[in-house]
Amino acid sequence: MFTKKPEPGESVTKMGERTVGEMKTPFTERPTTYAAKSPGPSASKMVPSIIGEDLTITGNVTSKGEIQVDGEIQGDIHCGSLLLGDKSQVIGSVIAEDIVVRGRVVGSVRGLRVTLQAQSHVEGDIFHQSLAIEQGAYFEGKSRRSDDPLAEIKTASSTASPRADKPASFDTASPSGSSSTISTHAAE
């Protein structure tokens, strides 16, 4: 574990370095036996991020991959694929392509394919392309079918005003070339 300090004039060889005449492979290069192996079918699949039962997150969660929630999240979730386990609890909106709910959600759900399994409890609106609700699932809210529910949220967020309770203002060009702002809200 410990090495002796080199004497003055002695050369020091670092790990992974080649010295003249040595045929050792450095750590940065892979042996040909590893390079020859082809990746298996599971190598292309990403491992899901798991939020365990004992974990509570206060804030938004964002991922490009899959998330499995068994704990509690007080905030919004935006990911590629979402699995809410039996004991999961989400207080906030959920946005993903594939959503499977076994736990509790209080907030809106937006996804291409949404499945509410028998033990699920959802209080909020669901915007979906396809929706499956098993017998025994609890759902209180509106169900809105859309060809692309995820695109609707992107366009809504890009045109959203700084304050959600106020509609966006529109700029119009006047004949003189200057622009003026028209507000769709009455005097404040």
N, C-alpha and C positions, 0 to 999 in steps of 0.2 A: 504494500500500500504506500509506503514511504520510499522515496528515492534519495540517493545521496546527491549533494550539490556538486556539480561538475568542477573539476579543477581548472584553473586558468589555462587556456590553450587547448582543452579537450573539446571535441565536437559533440553537439547534442542532436539526436535524431528524434523528431516529434512523431507521435503515433500517426500511422497512416501515410508517412512520407517514404518515398523510395530513395535508397542510396544507390550509388553506382554499383552495378553488378548484382543487386538484389532483385529477385523475381516475385516479391510479395505484392499482393493486390492492395491498393489503398482503400480506406473505408468508403471513399466517395464513389468508387466503381463497384458494380455488382459482378459477382462471378458469373461466368457464362451459363452455369447450371440454372440460375435464377432467371436470367434473361430468356432462356429457351422455353420456359414454362409459359403457357398461355393462361390468361386470367379466366377463372371459372365464371359461370353465369351469375353468381352472387356478387362478383366483384363490381359489376356495373350498378348494382342497387345500393342506395345510400342507407346507412343505419339510421333509424329514427332517433330523434332527440326525445328523451323520456323525462317527464316531470313527475317525480315520485309522490306517493301518498303523503309523506311527511313534509312536503315542500309547498309553501304559499308564496306566490309572486304577486307583488303589487306594482303594476305597470304593464305596458304593452309588450307582447312577445311577437317577434318576426323571424321567419325562417323561409328559405327557399325549398327546403326539403319537407320531410314528414315529422310531425310532432305527435307524441303520445302523452296525454295528460292523465295522471292518476291523482294529482293533488288539486290545489286551488289557485286560480288566477283571477285577480281583480284588475282587469284591463282587457284590451282588445288583443285578439290573436289573428295574425295574417301569415299563412303558410301555404305550401303546396298541397299537403295532405294532412288531415287531422283525425285522430282517434281519441275520443273522450271516454275514459274508462268508467267503470261502475261507480267509483267513489269520487270522481272528478266533479269540480264545481267551477264554473266560469261566470263571472259577473262582468259582462262586456260583450262587444260584438265579435263574431267569428267569421273569417273570410278565408276560404280555401277551395281548391277544385273538388276534392273528395272529402266529405265530412261524415263520420260515423259517431253518433251520440249514444252513449250508454248512461252517462251521468246527468248532471244538471247544468242548464244554461239559462241565464237571465240576461237577455239581450238579443239583438238580431243575428240571424244566421244567413250567410251568403255563400252559395256554392253551386258548382255544376251538378254534382251528385250528392244528395243529402239523404242519410238514412237515420231514422230515429228508431232505436231498438226498444224492446219491450220495457226495460227498466228506466228509460230516459225520461227526463222532465225538462221541457223547453217552454219558457215564457218569453215570447218575442216573435217578431215576424220572420218568416223564412222566405228568402228569394232564391229560386232554384231553377235548374233546367230539368232535373228529374228528382222526385221526392218519393221515398218509401217510408211508411210509418207502420211499424209492427203493432199487433194487438197488445194492449197494455201500456203503450207509450202515452205520456201526458204531453199535450201540446196546446198552449193557449196563445193565440195570436193570429196573424194573417199569413196565408200562404200565397205567394205571388210567383207564377211561372214566368220565366223569361228565357229567350234564346241564348243570351249571354249575360248572366247576372253579375259576373266579375267585371265586364266592360262598363257596366252602368256605374259601378262605384269609382272606376278610374276617371270617367268623364265628369262625374259629380264632384270628385275631389279636385280636379284641375280647374273647375270653374267656381269653386266654393269661395265665398267671401270670408274675410277674417272672423266675422261674427256669424255664427250659425243661425241666429234668430233674425238676421237682416239679409234680404236678398242682394245679389250682386248688382253693381251699377253697370251701365252700358255706356261706352264711349261712342259718340257719333260725330262724323266729320261735318262741319258746316261749310257752306259754299266758299267762305273766305280762306279755307285751308286750316283753320284752327279747330281744335276738338273741344267739345263740351260734354259734360257728364250728365246723364239723365238717371235719376234715382227712381226705382219703382216703389219706394216707401214714402208714406206721407210725412209731413214735417214732424220732426222728433222733439 
